[in-house]
Amino acid sequence: QARLVESGGGLVQPGGSLRLSCAASGSTLDDYAIGWFRQAPGKGREGIACISPIDGSTYHVPSVKGRFTIARDNAKNTVYLEMNSLKPEDTAVYYCAATRNPLVIWGTGYEDRTKYEHWGQGTQVTVSS
């Protein structure tokens, strides 16, 4: 069973950058789709990006497209979320999650948290001056 641990969060000024990491243990991530989610105070958990294990296809929601990039390093069993041009509204706890759901693997419904089987504990990202 995959165990996921996020890291790399912190406090950053608007316009700054952070790179989040999602490291897996207990299982290889080679056959999992990995998604990144975020949850701002008082709001629901929002799916923002996903990477497929099939061909490395990536998916990003419009609110982060062009600013955030998801990538994976199978040799390190780790998935990353590179975040640039950060805005105060990006402030949230960020979670990674893993799934073998075939719909998500092929890019459908990756924003749906109910389709993911394994979750990390989250890492806080605060964007503030």
N, C-alpha and C positions, 0 to 999 in steps of 0.2 A: 504494500500500500504506500502510495506516494505521500511524503511529508514535505510541506513547503514552508520555506522561511524567507520572508521579505527583509530587505535592508536598503539603506541608502536615503531614507527620508531625512527631513530636517527643515530648517528655516532658511528661506531664500528670498531675496528682494524681487519685486516685479521685474520681468524681463530676464531674470536669471535662468539657470539650468540645473537640473538634477538628473542622476541616473539611478533608477531603482533596480535592484536585483531580486530575483526569485530563484533561490537555490533549492534543489530537490534532493531528498535522501530516501532510501528504502525502496526506490523504484526508478528506473530510467524514464525520462520524459519523452523518449523517442516516439512513442505511439500515442501521446496525449496532445490535444489542443490545449494551449495555455492562454488564459484570458487575464487581463488586468481590469479591476473594478475600483471604484472609489466611492466613499460615503462621506458627504459633508454633514456638519452638525444639523440635525433636524430633518435630514433628507434621506431618501432611500438609497440603496446600493446601486450604483450606475455602472454598467459595463462600458468600457471605453476602447478596448483593443483586444485583438486575439491573433495568435499565430498558429497555423496549421502544421501538423507533423508530416503531411503528405508531400508537399513541395515547398514548404516554407512560406506559403501565401499569408499575407498579413491583412488585417482589417482594422480600421480605425473609425470611430464615430466622427461626425462632422465637427463637433466642438473641440476636438483635439487634432484632427487631421492637419498635417502640415507643420504641427508643433511637436507632437509626440511620435515616437517611433518604437515599435516593438520588434525585438530581435531575439534569436536563441543561439546558444552555443552548446550543441549536444555533447561535445567533449567534456565540458564542465558541468553538464546537466543543469544549466542555468538559463533563465530567460530574463531579458532586460527590458526596461521601459525608459528610453531616453526622452527627457522632457525639456523642451526649450521654450523661450518666450513665455515664461510662466506668468500667470495672472492671479490676482487675489482670489478669483472664483475657482481656481484650481485647488484651493486649500481643502484638504480632506484626508481621511485615512485611506491609504491605497492597499488593495489586496490582490494577490495573484491566486488563480484557481486553475485546476486541471480537470480535464474531462476526456473520456473516450466516446462521447456521444457523436454518432456519425454525422448528424446535422451540423453540429458545431465544427467538426473536423473539415467539413466541406463549406464552411463559411456562413451557415444559416443559423440565426438565433444566437449568435455568440454573445449578445448583450444580456441574455436571459440567465440570471444567476441560478435558476432552478435546474439548469442543464449541466452544472458542474458538480463533480463528486468530491474533490479535495480542495481545501482552502488553507491559506496561510493565516497568520495572526494579524497581519496588517502593519503598515509603517506610516507614521504621520508626516504629511507634507504641509508646511505652512508658508504661504506666499504673502509677505508683508514688508512694508518699509519701516 
